[in-house]
């Protein structure tokens, strides 16, 4: 079997994949467990599980699930965060013939409940320390501390892998943003994930000698390739804590201490590392970025500082099992300013379509459609949307493909370049976000009459203009913030601007261009000046709290009060990393404080608590030479951050509007 490539010559698939194509994930894992039962499969905080131990625990969990009433084809929720126990849960669910549904604790509660409801989750496996927020379940299986302790091999568990499941059965359900106001459940088959782990180019495929970083939440696409590329190839998984992923020194330490050789990063984290300390990736033999367009200048920095590291740009939607194309990045790829997304990955197919479904010529722009063995089964419970997005265009000779909605062009050599979206969907910090979903969610609030959501001119956040349901009635903007945060992932929580009415065009439609023109004044950059002078001016005007409030204002585009939560104001983990990086650069703290400050922000995310943590770091350790942090933080500061002289009103108290 060969792939359908865009180049004149098809690319042969690895023999290991052609032999494994008809098997399930748990069958292939069991082969690794039999071949290397004592090899370490996963390590976290000094706790290790061998392949044999992981297999035995998964067998025992499969038996418990069957006894609890789980049946072949059921969807079983996994509540918690990345951990060795999560791997036990995934494998145990698959061995029971079911599909797993990751329900990461870090997601908003209302969104978690909607995901579980739409995936028809009736059984959940709960990780240690997790609070199960899913309602209406019929059975709950707690792994607890037993998830990492030897457990007896349950009767009947040994036959699970041989009797339940096939390669085209659903392996997991992952959610993407939906324009209806609810996330869309995508069903991914075993074969799609086997293709992901075994059919790629040799440089991206781990071996038993490799250690793969696992740093992303269970509900993130990025975790799929981290977990299964390692387990299907006999590699070891090194689990990183959240604060390590967000700190350049912290991630560098985890890579070195864990002996990590392969890291599949999101583009946002790749960019963060490239800005802060690209040399931190130099000990890796392979690093990839995916989820957003790769910045050519930042890629060039990594190539310069990591000459022995293979750097790859991945592209792919959830509907095609995470990765559809790849481009091994070289210096020449960065010269045009746009790094290509490349050619089909492994057992994948790609077509550039004209509006009539025919295939576009080289150099002609069109919509990218992807297919092959990674293609999802469709959207669970939504045959109409499945039929709309999964099609059989004339040029594909009857093959079923997924219309991505992405505009691309291919060159004469067959490489694809990403040009943008055909609809209003945007990528924010690695997340697919539908502005229409945010509009729908806002309009559902009883206080809101109309809502218009657009990407801010700076293209780093959403802005929502909302009008009251009753003319003249006040809008509780704080309440709307909390309402959005309960439903939407952090990058989709918009800046809220209350308005009595919205401008309209001559045709009577909302004038979105006029709204965006008003938003440009909100996004105007602060006045430039000497950073150290501005820090001292701000500190003299109101102290450390005012300095940090300005930094939060710059990052979140919202002026905080001391009691406000960073995440309640629309922050997420990547913005937390940016806030800490800017804090260290502005105050001249030692770069080694980054991990502890990120940990402090994640633990207690109020501005007051963060101010106390920064004060402890500042007073307890000397500043870096010259009033700046290490050289990588100087580079971050040079990217445009300067602390403005305080102007305008003081930080607004909780309960007031947040559109300033």
C-alpha positions, 0 to 999 in steps of 0.5 A: 500500500502507498499513500496518494502524495501530491508529488509525482512519486508516491511515498512507500509506507513503513512495513511496520504499518502495513503489517499493523494496519488491521490491528487495534491499539490495545493489540499493538500495545500488548505486542510491545508488553510481551516483547519488553515487559520490564521496559519502562513505559511511563514515568512521572515524579519518580513513579515508573510503570513498566510495559508489563505492569501497565498491561496488567493494570489495564486488563484489570480495569477492563474487567472492572468496566465490564462488570460495571456494565460497560459494553462494546461500543460504549463511550467511557469518560476519563476524568482527571489530568495526564498521569500514569493512571490516565494511560491505564484508563485509556488502555483498559477502556479499549480492552473492554471494547469501548471508546474513551472520552477525555474529560480534562479537569482543566476545562470549564465545568459547563463545557465538560458536562455538555461534552459528556452529555453529547458523547452519551457518557454513562460510565466514567473512570476517575483519576486520583485527586479528580472531582468528577463533574459529569452528571447522569452517569450510571457507573463510576470506577475510581482508580485512586491510588490503586492506579499505580499499585499492583492489582490482581489480574481479574478473571476474564481480563486476559481475553478482552483484547482478543475478543473486543474491538476492531481497527475501524471501531471508534477508539476515542471521542475528541471535541472541537469548537462548534458554531452551534454553541456546543463543541462537536464530538469527533469519533476517531477509529483505532486505525487512525491512531495506528496510522499516526503512530506507525506510518510517519517518516522515520525521523518522527517515529519513536523507537525503544531507545527514545523518550517522548515528552507528554505535556498536554491535557487529555482533551488536547489533540497533542496528547494523542500523538504523545501517548500513542506514538510512544506506546506503539513503538516501545518508547518511554513516556516522560510526563511533564507538569503544567508549570514545566511546559510553560517555563523555558527553564522548567521545560529545559530541566524536564527535557534534560532530567528526563532524557527526552529525545522527542517532543511534539509541541503545539505551535504556541509552545514552540514559539514561546521556547523559540522566543525565550530560549531556543537552545533549550531544544538542542538536546532533542533529536526531534521536535515538532510544532502543530496547531497554528501557522509556524512563524518563519523567524522563530523557526529560523532561531531554533534551526540556528541554535539546534543544528542536530535537531530535526524540526518538523511543521505538522498540520492536521485537524481532529477529523483526520487523527491529529496530523495530515501533513508534515514539512521537515523545516530547513532554513530555505523554508523560512526565507519566504516568511511562511513555513509550508505545511508540506506533504501528506503524512504517512497513510494520508491523502490530500486534495486541493479542491475548486468550488465544483469539487475538481482538483486545483492545479499547482499554484491555484488556490483552493480548499484542502480536503484530507483523507486516508487511514486517519479519517474520522468516522464522523460527528457522533449524533450528527449525521447531517453535519457529517454528510456536509463535511465528509464528502466524496469529491470527483477528483478523489475517485470515490474516496471519502475525505474531510473538507477542512475549510482551510485555504491552501496552494501547492507548489510544483514540487507538491508542497502545500502552503497554508493561506487562511480560513474559508470561514470565520473559524480562527486559531487562538493559542492552538485552539480552534475557535468559532466566533459564531459559537461565542455569539450563540452562547452570549445570545443565550444569556437572558440579559443579552439582546444582540452579540457580535464577536470578531477577532481583535485587530491584533489577532490575539483575542476575540472581542464581543459587543453586546447589547441589553435584552431590554433597552436601557437596562444595565448589562452586568459585564462581570456576570457575562465574563463568568458565564462565558468562562463556564462554557468556553475554553479560555482562548474563546472567552472574549473581551466584552464591550457593552453597547446600547445599540450596534451600528448597521450598514445601509442594507440593515446588517450589523456593520462589523467593519465599523465595530472593528475600527473602534476596536483598533483604539482599544488595541493601540500599543502603549507608548514606548520608552526605556523599560527600566525607567517605566518600571521604576515610574510605575513602581513609584506611582503605586508599588509592585501591585500596580506594575503587575496590574499593568502587565496583566492588562497588557497580556489579558487586555483587561484591567484587573482588581487585586481579587480578580483571577487571572483565569477568570479574566480569560487567561489560560496556561500560555498567557500565564507563561507570557505574564510570568515571562514579562514579569521577569523581564520587566523586574529583572528577576532571575530566570530560574524563578519562572517555574515557581512563579508559574506554579504560584499563579496556577495555585492561586491565580488572583492578582493579590496572591501573584503579587505576594509571590513575585515580592517573595521572589524579588526580595529573596534572590538577587536580580540578574546582572544589569537589571535584566533576567537571563539573555532569553528574557532580554530577547522576550522583552525586545519583542515589543513589551514596554511597561507604560507610565500609569494613566487613566483610572486605577484598577477597577474594583470587582463588580465593575465593567471590564471593557477598559 
